[in-house]
Amino acid sequence: MILSWGLLEPTALRAAVANNLWSLRFIQAAYADQPLDPELTTPPPTHQHAGMLLAIQAMETGDLDLAAQYLYPLRGLNDHIVRHNIANLYYLMGDYPPAIATWKDLGKYNTLEQAYRVLEGEGYILSLKAAYELIPEIYGRSLIHALLTRGGKQLEDSLHLAAIATYQEIITEFPED
């Protein structure tokens, strides 16, 4: 009786089998570096992460607009993996603040570290601050150095009030240093 119900109910066993078969075909096509079969671009409606898988593939091929289309319906989910991939899309699109805030919220200090190694200017400092807030003992010195560099650059550019604000930020955040 239960097995019959599982096969007849569209969101039960039948949906699980359809989702898994779609995922297997999708992954096989992705690993074979084949273009997506049009059938694979329309996942089963019960597959919650299908859009994310399609978005990841679109990001890997550099089609950020398509990735955004796939991720748009997933924005409200509080799923760790979905949120991480949405942050990755923000980052790839050059919108660093929401990406960094999401990675920080998810505790992704390693991703923040990878970001600050390639970012420059305020994106660099923003990612360092987020990493510092997660693990101060590791990222404190790097953040101090970045802020001192910012202050020095502001002085060179005769932005004295901005430099004073930066140095005051350092003193406030790191009074012992």
OpenMM code with the backbone's topology and positions (N, CA, C; nanometers):
from openmm import Vec3, app, unit

residues = "MET ILE LEU SER TRP GLY LEU LEU GLU PRO THR ALA LEU ARG ALA ALA VAL ALA ASN ASN LEU TRP SER LEU ARG PHE ILE GLN ALA ALA TYR ALA ASP GLN PRO LEU ASP PRO GLU LEU THR THR PRO PRO PRO THR HIS GLN HIS ALA GLY MET LEU LEU ALA ILE GLN ALA MET GLU THR GLY ASP LEU ASP LEU ALA ALA GLN TYR LEU TYR PRO LEU ARG GLY LEU ASN ASP HIS ILE VAL ARG HIS ASN ILE ALA ASN LEU TYR TYR LEU MET GLY ASP TYR PRO PRO ALA ILE ALA THR TRP LYS ASP LEU GLY LYS TYR ASN THR LEU GLU GLN ALA TYR ARG VAL LEU GLU GLY GLU GLY TYR ILE LEU SER LEU LYS ALA ALA TYR GLU LEU ILE PRO GLU ILE TYR GLY ARG SER LEU ILE HIS ALA LEU LEU THR ARG GLY GLY LYS GLN LEU GLU ASP SER LEU HIS LEU ALA ALA ILE ALA THR TYR GLN GLU ILE ILE THR GLU PHE PRO GLU ASP".split()
positions = [
    Vec3(0.0814, -0.1179, 0.0000),
    Vec3(0.0000, 0.0000, 0.0000),
    Vec3(0.0876, 0.1268, 0.0000),
    Vec3(0.1870, 0.1298, 0.0885),
    Vec3(0.2755, 0.2463, 0.0971),
    Vec3(0.3549, 0.2611, -0.0322),
    Vec3(0.4031, 0.1506, -0.0868),
    Vec3(0.4785, 0.1555, -0.2116),
    Vec3(0.3912, 0.2077, -0.3259),
    Vec3(0.2674, 0.1636, -0.3306),
    Vec3(0.1750, 0.2119, -0.4343),
    Vec3(0.1540, 0.3617, -0.4209),
    Vec3(0.1339, 0.4085, -0.2972),
    Vec3(0.1166, 0.5519, -0.2751),
    Vec3(0.2414, 0.6277, -0.3194),
    Vec3(0.3604, 0.5753, -0.2857),
    Vec3(0.4863, 0.6398, -0.3215),
    Vec3(0.5041, 0.6528, -0.4720),
    Vec3(0.4566, 0.5560, -0.5467),
    Vec3(0.4677, 0.5619, -0.6927),
    Vec3(0.3634, 0.6547, -0.7549),
    Vec3(0.2481, 0.6661, -0.6926),
    Vec3(0.1402, 0.7482, -0.7473),
    Vec3(0.1519, 0.8955, -0.7075),
    Vec3(0.1964, 0.9229, -0.5873),
    Vec3(0.2060, 1.0612, -0.5377),
    Vec3(0.3202, 1.1332, -0.6095),
    Vec3(0.2930, 1.2464, -0.6747),
    Vec3(0.3957, 1.3149, -0.7538),
    Vec3(0.5133, 1.3684, -0.6718),
    Vec3(0.4970, 1.3890, -0.5424),
    Vec3(0.6084, 1.4424, -0.4627),
    Vec3(0.6733, 1.3373, -0.3736),
    Vec3(0.6421, 1.2124, -0.3946),
    Vec3(0.6971, 1.1073, -0.3092),
    Vec3(0.8085, 1.0324, -0.3833),
    Vec3(0.8025, 0.9017, -0.3845),
    Vec3(0.9065, 0.8168, -0.4416),
    Vec3(0.9292, 0.8467, -0.5900),
    Vec3(0.8225, 0.8697, -0.6619),
    Vec3(0.8336, 0.9000, -0.8045),
    Vec3(0.9175, 1.0265, -0.8259),
    Vec3(0.8975, 1.1281, -0.7416),
    Vec3(0.9751, 1.2519, -0.7525),
    Vec3(1.1215, 1.2274, -0.7182),
    Vec3(1.1458, 1.1478, -0.6166),
    Vec3(1.2842, 1.1194, -0.5779),
    Vec3(1.3586, 1.0476, -0.6900),
    Vec3(1.2933, 0.9522, -0.7534),
    Vec3(1.3560, 0.8802, -0.8637),
    Vec3(1.3811, 0.9759, -0.9811),
    Vec3(1.2838, 1.0577, -1.0144),
    Vec3(1.3002, 1.1535, -1.1249),
    Vec3(1.4123, 1.2524, -1.0947),
    Vec3(1.4184, 1.3017, -0.9723),
    Vec3(1.5241, 1.3964, -0.9338),
    Vec3(1.6616, 1.3331, -0.9441),
    Vec3(1.6737, 1.2121, -0.8938),
    Vec3(1.8039, 1.1446, -0.8967),
    Vec3(1.8470, 1.1094, -1.0384),
    Vec3(1.7542, 1.0653, -1.1213),
    Vec3(1.7889, 1.0353, -1.2604),
    Vec3(1.8324, 1.1619, -1.3339),
    Vec3(1.7599, 1.2721, -1.3127),
    Vec3(1.7992, 1.3985, -1.3751),
    Vec3(1.9386, 1.4394, -1.3282),
    Vec3(1.9642, 1.4306, -1.1964),
    Vec3(2.0948, 1.4698, -1.1417),
    Vec3(2.2067, 1.3851, -1.1999),
    Vec3(2.1840, 1.2558, -1.2116),
    Vec3(2.2877, 1.1677, -1.2676),
    Vec3(2.3184, 1.2038, -1.4128),
    Vec3(2.2140, 1.2260, -1.4933),
    Vec3(2.2365, 1.2645, -1.6330),
    Vec3(2.3061, 1.3998, -1.6420),
    Vec3(2.2681, 1.4922, -1.5555),
    Vec3(2.3297, 1.6247, -1.5542),
    Vec3(2.4780, 1.6148, -1.5201),
    Vec3(2.5105, 1.5407, -1.4167),
    Vec3(2.6500, 1.5280, -1.3734),
    Vec3(2.7322, 1.4558, -1.4795),
    Vec3(2.6759, 1.3510, -1.5403),
    Vec3(2.7488, 1.2815, -1.6472),
    Vec3(2.7792, 1.3757, -1.7630),
    Vec3(2.6832, 1.4577, -1.8020),
    Vec3(2.7050, 1.5528, -1.9114),
    Vec3(2.8087, 1.6576, -1.8714),
    Vec3(2.8036, 1.7021, -1.7460),
    Vec3(2.8988, 1.8041, -1.6997),
    Vec3(3.0408, 1.7486, -1.6982),
    Vec3(3.0584, 1.6265, -1.6515),
    Vec3(3.1927, 1.5682, -1.6466),
    Vec3(3.2453, 1.5306, -1.7843),
    Vec3(3.1545, 1.5060, -1.8762),
    Vec3(3.1961, 1.4719, -2.0118),
    Vec3(3.2226, 1.5971, -2.0959),
    Vec3(3.2040, 1.7150, -2.0341),
    Vec3(3.2213, 1.8427, -2.1041),
    Vec3(3.1390, 1.8476, -2.2329),
    Vec3(3.0191, 1.7943, -2.2244),
    Vec3(2.9276, 1.7971, -2.3378),
    Vec3(2.8323, 1.9151, -2.3210),
    Vec3(2.7834, 1.9699, -2.4308),
    Vec3(2.6799, 2.0727, -2.4163),
    Vec3(2.5560, 2.0100, -2.3539),
    Vec3(2.4840, 2.0912, -2.2777),
    Vec3(2.3662, 2.0392, -2.2094),
    Vec3(2.2574, 2.0024, -2.3086),
    Vec3(2.2063, 1.8831, -2.2930),
    Vec3(2.0890, 1.8394, -2.3664),
    Vec3(1.9738, 1.9309, -2.3239),
    Vec3(1.8943, 1.9812, -2.4175),
    Vec3(1.7833, 2.0706, -2.3791),
    Vec3(1.6932, 2.0102, -2.2714),
    Vec3(1.6834, 1.8787, -2.2699),
    Vec3(1.6020, 1.8119, -2.1685),
    Vec3(1.6584, 1.8373, -2.0284),
    Vec3(1.7915, 1.8531, -2.0181),
    Vec3(1.8538, 1.8741, -1.8882),
    Vec3(1.8394, 2.0177, -1.8387),
    Vec3(1.8061, 2.1113, -1.9252),
    Vec3(1.7879, 2.2491, -1.8810),
    Vec3(1.6502, 2.2712, -1.8193),
    Vec3(1.5649, 2.1705, -1.8275),
    Vec3(1.4337, 2.1771, -1.7633),
    Vec3(1.4260, 2.0633, -1.6615),
    Vec3(1.4679, 2.0899, -1.5384),
    Vec3(1.4696, 1.9847, -1.4371),
    Vec3(1.3290, 1.9514, -1.3876),
    Vec3(1.3158, 1.8406, -1.3192),
    Vec3(1.1854, 1.8089, -1.2595),
    Vec3(1.1445, 1.9205, -1.1628),
    Vec3(1.0180, 1.9558, -1.1588),
    Vec3(0.9740, 2.0666, -1.0723),
    Vec3(0.9960, 2.0405, -0.9237),
    Vec3(1.0137, 1.9145, -0.8850),
    Vec3(1.0332, 1.8816, -0.7434),
    Vec3(1.1799, 1.8844, -0.7023),
    Vec3(1.2699, 1.9097, -0.7958),
    Vec3(1.4136, 1.9078, -0.7656),
    Vec3(1.4562, 2.0453, -0.7146),
    Vec3(1.4761, 2.0566, -0.5818),
    Vec3(1.5052, 2.1862, -0.5209),
    Vec3(1.6397, 2.2451, -0.5626),
    Vec3(1.7399, 2.1619, -0.5827),
    Vec3(1.8741, 2.2125, -0.6112),
    Vec3(1.9101, 2.2102, -0.7594),
    Vec3(1.8168, 2.1764, -0.8446),
    Vec3(1.8469, 2.1712, -0.9882),
    Vec3(1.8906, 2.3079, -1.0399),
    Vec3(1.8200, 2.4117, -0.9995),
    Vec3(1.8573, 2.5462, -1.0424),
    Vec3(1.9980, 2.5820, -0.9991),
    Vec3(2.0352, 2.5386, -0.8797),
    Vec3(2.1694, 2.5667, -0.8316),
    Vec3(2.2736, 2.4928, -0.9151),
    Vec3(2.2471, 2.3683, -0.9483),
    Vec3(2.3416, 2.2922, -1.0307),
    Vec3(2.3572, 2.3571, -1.1683),
    Vec3(2.2463, 2.3992, -1.2260),
    Vec3(2.2522, 2.4670, -1.3554),
    Vec3(2.3273, 2.6000, -1.3428),
    Vec3(2.3063, 2.6709, -1.2324),
    Vec3(2.3749, 2.7995, -1.2112),
    Vec3(2.5252, 2.7795, -1.1959),
    Vec3(2.5650, 2.6763, -1.1238),
    Vec3(2.7084, 2.6485, -1.1065),
    Vec3(2.7723, 2.6227, -1.2424),
    Vec3(2.7054, 2.5440, -1.3249),
    Vec3(2.7600, 2.5169, -1.4572),
    Vec3(2.7664, 2.6453, -1.5401),
    Vec3(2.6646, 2.7289, -1.5302),
    Vec3(2.6656, 2.8555, -1.6041),
    Vec3(2.7791, 2.9457, -1.5550),
    Vec3(2.8040, 2.9479, -1.4232),
    Vec3(2.9150, 3.0287, -1.3704),
    Vec3(3.0488, 2.9765, -1.4215),
    Vec3(3.0617, 2.8454, -1.4281),
    Vec3(3.1872, 2.7860, -1.4760),
    Vec3(3.2137, 2.8198, -1.6222),
    Vec3(3.1079, 2.8368, -1.6997),
    Vec3(3.1257, 2.8720, -1.8406),
    Vec3(3.1276, 3.0235, -1.8615),
    Vec3(3.1100, 3.0996, -1.7540),
    Vec3(3.1163, 3.2444, -1.7628),
    Vec3(2.9855, 3.3119, -1.7997),
    Vec3(2.8769, 3.2374, -1.8048),
    Vec3(2.7464, 3.2953, -1.8391),
    Vec3(2.6764, 3.3387, -1.7098),
    Vec3(2.7156, 3.4549, -1.6581),
    Vec3(2.6661, 3.5009, -1.5284),
    Vec3(2.5187, 3.5405, -1.5329),
    Vec3(2.4723, 3.5898, -1.6465),
    Vec3(2.3298, 3.6246, -1.6582),
    Vec3(2.2426, 3.5001, -1.6474),
    Vec3(2.2842, 3.3929, -1.7128),
    Vec3(2.2096, 3.2677, -1.7046),
    Vec3(2.2142, 3.2125, -1.5625),
    Vec3(2.3308, 3.2199, -1.4991),
    Vec3(2.3433, 3.1739, -1.3604),
    Vec3(2.2482, 3.2517, -1.2697),
    Vec3(2.2392, 3.3822, -1.2915),
    Vec3(2.1484, 3.4644, -1.2113),
    Vec3(2.0030, 3.4224, -1.2328),
    Vec3(1.9681, 3.3884, -1.3563),
    Vec3(1.8311, 3.3436, -1.3838),
    Vec3(1.7991, 3.2144, -1.3087),
    Vec3(1.8956, 3.1247, -1.3036),
    Vec3(1.8734, 2.9979, -1.2334),
    Vec3(1.8677, 3.0176, -1.0820),
    Vec3(1.9464, 3.1100, -1.0291),
    Vec3(1.9523, 3.1295, -0.8843),
    Vec3(1.8425, 3.2212, -0.8323),
    Vec3(1.7842, 3.3028, -0.9182),
    Vec3(1.6839, 3.3995, -0.8752),
    Vec3(1.5705, 3.3353, -0.7943),
    Vec3(1.5130, 3.2248, -0.8388),
    Vec3(1.4040, 3.1648, -0.7602),
    Vec3(1.4489, 3.1064, -0.6263),
    Vec3(1.5782, 3.0870, -0.6084),
    Vec3(1.6293, 3.0245, -0.4856),
    Vec3(1.6710, 3.1268, -0.3801),
    Vec3(1.6613, 3.2558, -0.4106),
    Vec3(1.7116, 3.3610, -0.3222),
    Vec3(1.6618, 3.3510, -0.1792),
    Vec3(1.5378, 3.3162, -0.1578),
    Vec3(1.4816, 3.3169, -0.0233),
    Vec3(1.5147, 3.1947, 0.0603),
    Vec3(1.5755, 3.0944, 0.0002),
    Vec3(1.6054, 2.9723, 0.0754),
    Vec3(1.7163, 2.9983, 0.1769),
    Vec3(1.7049, 2.9354, 0.2902),
    Vec3(1.8079, 2.9478, 0.3929),
    Vec3(1.9005, 2.8268, 0.3880),
    Vec3(1.9230, 2.7756, 0.2705),
    Vec3(2.0086, 2.6603, 0.2478),
    Vec3(2.1540, 2.7081, 0.2355),
    Vec3(2.2413, 2.6493, 0.3139),
    Vec3(2.3827, 2.6882, 0.3196),
    Vec3(2.4485, 2.6863, 0.1812),
    Vec3(2.4271, 2.5806, 0.1075),
    Vec3(2.4925, 2.5646, -0.0231),
    Vec3(2.4368, 2.6649, -0.1240),
    Vec3(2.3073, 2.6857, -0.1220),
    Vec3(2.2462, 2.7825, -0.2136),
    Vec3(2.2990, 2.9223, -0.1830),
    Vec3(2.3019, 2.9593, -0.0558),
    Vec3(2.3499, 3.0927, -0.0174),
    Vec3(2.4967, 3.1106, -0.0572),
    Vec3(2.5767, 3.0075, -0.0404),
    Vec3(2.7182, 3.0164, -0.0781),
    Vec3(2.7323, 3.0409, -0.2285),
    Vec3(2.6529, 2.9711, -0.3076),
    Vec3(2.6617, 2.9887, -0.4530),
    Vec3(2.6056, 3.1223, -0.4992),
    Vec3(2.5060, 3.1731, -0.4303),
    Vec3(2.4568, 3.3078, -0.4618),
    Vec3(2.5669, 3.4092, -0.4314),
    Vec3(2.6374, 3.3905, -0.3196),
    Vec3(2.7497, 3.4792, -0.2871),
    Vec3(2.8592, 3.4684, -0.3925),
    Vec3(2.8858, 3.3477, -0.4396),
    Vec3(2.9854, 3.3305, -0.5458),
    Vec3(2.9460, 3.4080, -0.6712),
    Vec3(2.8174, 3.4052, -0.7036),
    Vec3(2.7696, 3.4797, -0.8208),
    Vec3(2.7879, 3.6300, -0.8003),
    Vec3(2.7512, 3.6798, -0.6821),
    Vec3(2.7748, 3.8222, -0.6528),
    Vec3(2.9219, 3.8571, -0.6739),
    Vec3(3.0091, 3.7731, -0.6223),
    Vec3(3.1530, 3.7976, -0.6326),
    Vec3(3.1967, 3.8024, -0.7794),
    Vec3(3.1532, 3.7038, -0.8573),
    Vec3(3.1908, 3.6992, -0.9982),
    Vec3(3.1366, 3.8190, -1.0757),
    Vec3(3.0246, 3.8736, -1.0298),
    Vec3(2.9658, 3.9900, -1.0953),
    Vec3(3.0296, 4.1204, -1.0466),
    Vec3(3.1233, 4.1096, -0.9515),
    Vec3(3.1921, 4.2283, -0.9014),
    Vec3(3.1179, 4.3014, -0.7911),
    Vec3(3.0129, 4.2418, -0.7384),
    Vec3(2.9367, 4.3008, -0.6281),
    Vec3(2.9871, 4.2391, -0.4978),
    Vec3(3.0998, 4.2910, -0.4496),
    Vec3(3.1719, 4.2283, -0.3389),
    Vec3(3.1041, 4.2383, -0.2028),
    Vec3(3.0446, 4.3510, -0.1636),
    Vec3(2.9887, 4.3582, -0.0278),
    Vec3(2.8869, 4.2487, 0.0065),
    Vec3(2.7852, 4.2202, -0.0790),
    Vec3(2.6930, 4.1132, -0.0394),
    Vec3(2.7586, 3.9751, -0.0404),
    Vec3(2.8544, 3.9550, -0.1297),
    Vec3(2.9255, 3.8261, -0.1317),
    Vec3(3.0030, 3.8077, -0.0017),
    Vec3(3.0759, 3.9104, 0.0370),
    Vec3(3.1577, 3.9025, 0.1588),
    Vec3(3.0694, 3.8873, 0.2820),
    Vec3(2.9588, 3.9612, 0.2879),
    Vec3(2.8676, 3.9511, 0.4029),
    Vec3(2.8092, 3.8109, 0.4147),
    Vec3(2.7736, 3.7515, 0.3019),
    Vec3(2.7170, 3.6160, 0.3052),
    Vec3(2.8220, 3.5149, 0.3473),
    Vec3(2.9428, 3.5240, 0.2910),
    Vec3(3.0478, 3.4307, 0.3307),
    Vec3(3.0791, 3.4427, 0.4791),
    Vec3(3.0797, 3.5653, 0.5296),
    Vec3(3.1042, 3.5859, 0.6724),
    Vec3(2.9926, 3.5211, 0.7531),
    Vec3(2.8680, 3.5457, 0.7134),
    Vec3(2.7535, 3.4890, 0.7832),
    Vec3(2.7586, 3.3355, 0.7835),
    Vec3(2.8113, 3.2793, 0.6760),
    Vec3(2.8225, 3.1328, 0.6660),
    Vec3(2.9476, 3.0789, 0.7343),
    Vec3(3.0354, 3.1687, 0.7818),
    Vec3(3.1585, 3.1255, 0.8481),
    Vec3(3.2650, 3.0782, 0.7510),
    Vec3(3.2606, 3.1236, 0.6278),
    Vec3(3.3533, 3.0798, 0.5230),
    Vec3(3.4817, 3.1626, 0.5248),
    Vec3(3.5593, 3.1519, 0.6310),
    Vec3(3.6818, 3.2311, 0.6412),
    Vec3(3.7812, 3.1947, 0.5318),
    Vec3(3.7823, 3.0691, 0.4897),
    Vec3(3.8750, 3.0291, 0.3831),
    Vec3(3.8383, 3.0948, 0.2501),
    Vec3(3.7091, 3.1091, 0.2226),
    Vec3(3.6653, 3.1778, 0.1014),
    Vec3(3.6973, 3.3266, 0.1103),
    Vec3(3.6795, 3.3842, 0.2292),
    Vec3(3.7154, 3.5243, 0.2500),
    Vec3(3.8648, 3.5450, 0.2280),
    Vec3(3.9444, 3.4504, 0.2750),
    Vec3(4.0894, 3.4606, 0.2561),
    Vec3(4.1254, 3.4540, 0.1076),
    Vec3(4.0613, 3.3649, 0.0352),
    Vec3(4.0867, 3.3573, -0.1092),
    Vec3(4.0461, 3.4875, -0.1775),
    Vec3(3.9366, 3.5483, -0.1310),
    Vec3(3.8898, 3.6739, -0.1905),
    Vec3(3.9884, 3.7866, -0.1634),
    Vec3(4.0350, 3.7991, -0.0392),
    Vec3(4.1226, 3.9134, -0.0114),
    Vec3(4.2583, 3.8972, -0.0761),
    Vec3(4.2934, 3.7781, -0.1154),
    Vec3(4.4210, 3.7593, -0.1850),
    Vec3(4.4171, 3.8115, -0.3288),
    Vec3(4.2972, 3.8270, -0.3848),
    Vec3(4.2878, 3.8766, -0.5233),
    Vec3(4.2234, 4.0148, -0.5339),
    Vec3(4.1531, 4.0571, -0.4296),
    Vec3(4.0878, 4.1874, -0.4347),
    Vec3(4.1865, 4.2986, -0.4035),
    Vec3(4.1474, 4.4181, -0.4412),
    Vec3(4.2280, 4.5363, -0.4122),
    Vec3(4.1391, 4.6407, -0.3473),
    Vec3(4.1995, 4.7401, -0.2873),
    Vec3(4.1262, 4.8539, -0.2330),
    Vec3(4.0284, 4.8157, -0.1245),
    Vec3(3.9084, 4.8733, -0.1344),
    Vec3(3.8088, 4.8542, -0.0290),
    Vec3(3.7566, 4.7103, -0.0226),
    Vec3(3.7503, 4.6422, -0.1365),
    Vec3(3.7087, 4.5014, -0.1350),
    Vec3(3.8058, 4.4169, -0.0552),
    Vec3(3.9351, 4.4468, -0.0696),
    Vec3(4.0399, 4.3778, 0.0058),
    Vec3(4.0200, 4.3994, 0.1558),
    Vec3(4.0004, 4.5247, 0.1955),
    Vec3(3.9836, 4.5561, 0.3376),
    Vec3(3.8533, 4.4977, 0.3908),
    Vec3(3.7477, 4.5051, 0.3134),
    Vec3(3.6189, 4.4510, 0.3563),
    Vec3(3.6276, 4.3006, 0.3804),
    Vec3(3.6930, 4.2284, 0.2910),
    Vec3(3.7056, 4.0833, 0.3096),
    Vec3(3.7967, 4.0511, 0.4274),
    Vec3(3.9019, 4.1305, 0.4472),
    Vec3(3.9897, 4.1098, 0.5632),
    Vec3(3.9156, 4.1362, 0.6944),
    Vec3(3.8336, 4.2413, 0.6975),
    Vec3(3.7561, 4.2707, 0.8185),
    Vec3(3.6612, 4.1558, 0.8507),
    Vec3(3.5974, 4.1003, 0.7482),
    Vec3(3.5047, 3.9892, 0.7705),
    Vec3(3.5794, 3.8668, 0.8229),
    Vec3(3.6955, 3.8379, 0.7638),
    Vec3(3.7758, 3.7248, 0.8110),
    Vec3(3.8240, 3.7498, 0.9535),
    Vec3(3.8630, 3.8733, 0.9828),
    Vec3(3.9085, 3.9096, 1.1170),
    Vec3(3.7972, 3.8892, 1.2197),
    Vec3(3.6750, 3.9252, 1.1831),
    Vec3(3.5634, 3.9074, 1.2758),
    Vec3(3.5361, 3.7602, 1.3040),
    Vec3(3.5718, 3.6737, 1.2109),
    Vec3(3.5545, 3.5298, 1.2332),
    Vec3(3.6696, 3.4710, 1.3143),
    Vec3(3.7921, 3.5076, 1.2785),
    Vec3(3.9109, 3.4526, 1.3459),
    Vec3(4.0119, 3.5650, 1.3675),
    Vec3(3.9937, 3.6432, 1.4740),
    Vec3(4.0794, 3.7604, 1.4948),
    Vec3(4.2274, 3.7272, 1.5120),
    Vec3(4.2586, 3.6168, 1.5752),
    Vec3(4.3992, 3.5842, 1.6002),
    Vec3(4.4784, 3.5549, 1.4728),
    Vec3(4.4116, 3.5173, 1.3674),
    Vec3(4.4814, 3.4884, 1.2413),
    Vec3(4.4872, 3.6118, 1.1515),
    Vec3(4.3795, 3.6880, 1.1458),
    Vec3(4.3689, 3.7947, 1.0467),
    Vec3(4.3945, 3.9355, 1.1015),
    Vec3(4.4204, 3.9488, 1.2319),
    Vec3(4.4410, 4.0797, 1.2925),
    Vec3(4.5573, 4.1565, 1.2325),
    Vec3(4.6721, 4.0943, 1.2246),
    Vec3(4.7916, 4.1631, 1.1717),
    Vec3(4.7726, 4.2053, 1.0259),
    Vec3(4.7122, 4.1186, 0.9472),
    Vec3(4.6884, 4.1525, 0.8064),
    Vec3(4.5936, 4.2715, 0.7941),
    Vec3(4.4920, 4.2761, 0.8806),
    Vec3(4.3981, 4.3871, 0.8764),
    Vec3(4.4668, 4.5170, 0.9182),
    Vec3(4.5484, 4.5129, 1.0228),
    Vec3(4.6218, 4.6325, 1.0646),
    Vec3(4.7088, 4.6835, 0.9497),
    Vec3(4.7806, 4.5925, 0.8859),
    Vec3(4.8676, 4.6316, 0.7743),
    Vec3(4.7865, 4.6950, 0.6604),
    Vec3(4.6717, 4.6352, 0.6289),
    Vec3(4.5883, 4.6892, 0.5209),
    Vec3(4.5370, 4.8283, 0.5557),
    Vec3(4.4943, 4.8465, 0.6787),
    Vec3(4.4442, 4.9782, 0.7192),
    Vec3(4.5569, 5.0821, 0.7224),
    Vec3(4.6756, 5.0412, 0.7696),
    Vec3(4.7900, 5.1336, 0.7679),
    Vec3(4.8263, 5.1719, 0.6244),
    Vec3(4.8204, 5.0768, 0.5346),
    Vec3(4.8485, 5.1044, 0.3934),
    Vec3(4.7452, 5.2021, 0.3374),
    Vec3(4.6170, 5.1787, 0.3712),
    Vec3(4.5114, 5.2699, 0.3265),
    Vec3(4.5373, 5.4115, 0.3801),
    Vec3(4.5701, 5.4219, 0.5098),
    Vec3(4.5982, 5.5528, 0.5698),
    Vec3(4.7160, 5.6221, 0.5042),
    Vec3(4.8225, 5.5462, 0.4766),
    Vec3(4.9393, 5.6034, 0.4090),
    Vec3(4.9053, 5.6534, 0.2703),
    Vec3(4.8253, 5.5779, 0.1980),
    Vec3(4.7838, 5.6192, 0.0637),
    Vec3(4.6982, 5.7458, 0.0706),
    Vec3(4.6115, 5.7518, 0.1708),
    Vec3(4.5282, 5.8714, 0.1869),
    Vec3(4.6144, 5.9939, 0.2175),
    Vec3(4.7190, 5.9758, 0.2975),
    Vec3(4.8099, 6.0875, 0.3250),
    Vec3(4.8820, 6.1319, 0.1982),
    Vec3(4.9293, 6.0355, 0.1198),
    Vec3(4.9970, 6.0685, -0.0063),
    Vec3(4.9062, 6.1475, -0.1001),
    Vec3(4.7772, 6.1140, -0.0967),
    Vec3(4.6806, 6.1805, -0.1840),
    Vec3(4.6236, 6.3080, -0.1205),
    Vec3(4.6827, 6.3511, -0.0101),
    Vec3(4.6398, 6.4717, 0.0638),
    Vec3(4.4952, 6.4639, 0.1118),
    Vec3(4.4502, 6.3428, 0.1426),
    Vec3(4.3164, 6.3228, 0.1996),
    Vec3(4.3320, 6.3112, 0.3514),
    Vec3(4.3674, 6.4232, 0.4133),
    Vec3(4.4067, 6.4224, 0.5539),
    Vec3(4.2944, 6.3798, 0.6476),
    Vec3(4.1736, 6.4264, 0.6253),
    Vec3(4.0626, 6.3876, 0.7127),
    Vec3(4.0328, 6.2378, 0.7010),
    Vec3(4.0396, 6.1857, 0.5805),
    Vec3(4.0168, 6.0424, 0.5604),
    Vec3(4.1276, 5.9615, 0.6282),
    Vec3(4.2525, 6.0099, 0.6177),
    Vec3(4.3649, 5.9405, 0.6818),
    Vec3(4.3485, 5.9415, 0.8334),
    Vec3(4.3067, 6.0551, 0.8879),
    Vec3(4.2846, 6.0636, 1.0333),
    Vec3(4.1776, 5.9628, 1.0750),
    Vec3(4.0698, 5.9539, 0.9980),
    Vec3(3.9617, 5.8587, 1.0290),
    Vec3(4.0135, 5.7152, 1.0234),
    Vec3(4.0974, 5.6849, 0.9248),
    Vec3(4.1527, 5.5492, 0.9135),
    Vec3(4.2425, 5.5174, 1.0327),
    Vec3(4.3302, 5.6116, 1.0688),
    Vec3(4.4193, 5.5877, 1.1830),
    Vec3(4.3405, 5.5783, 1.3135),
    Vec3(4.2339, 5.6565, 1.3273),
    Vec3(4.1504, 5.6450, 1.4465),
    Vec3(4.0807, 5.5093, 1.4511),
    Vec3(4.0417, 5.4590, 1.3354),
    Vec3(3.9804, 5.3256, 1.3280),
    Vec3(4.0790, 5.2194, 1.3762),
    Vec3(4.2039, 5.2328, 1.3351),
    Vec3(4.3069, 5.1368, 1.3776),
    Vec3(4.3263, 5.1439, 1.5289),
    Vec3(4.3374, 5.2649, 1.5820),
    Vec3(4.3598, 5.2822, 1.7260),
    Vec3(4.2421, 5.2273, 1.8054),
    Vec3(4.1218, 5.2529, 1.7579),
    Vec3(4.0025, 5.2041, 1.8273),
    Vec3(3.9948, 5.0522, 1.8244),
    Vec3(4.0195, 4.9931, 1.7078),
    Vec3(4.0075, 4.8476, 1.6910),
    Vec3(4.1239, 4.7718, 1.7530),
    Vec3(4.2418, 4.8311, 1.7487),
    Vec3(4.3616, 4.7616, 1.7954),
    Vec3(4.4407, 4.8498, 1.8943),
    Vec3(4.3850, 4.8824, 2.0100),
    Vec3(4.4522, 4.9744, 2.1023),
    Vec3(4.5852, 4.9208, 2.1552),
    Vec3(4.5999, 4.7920, 2.1632),
    Vec3(4.7236, 4.7324, 2.2152),
    Vec3(4.8358, 4.7346, 2.1123),
    Vec3(4.8014, 4.7501, 1.9863),
    Vec3(4.9012, 4.7450, 1.8801),
    Vec3(4.9410, 4.8819, 1.8338),
] * unit.nanometer
topology = app.Topology()
chain = topology.addChain("A")
for resn in residues:
    res = topology.addResidue(resn, chain)
    for name in ("N", "CA", "C"):
        topology.addAtom(name, app.Element.getBySymbol(name[0]), res)
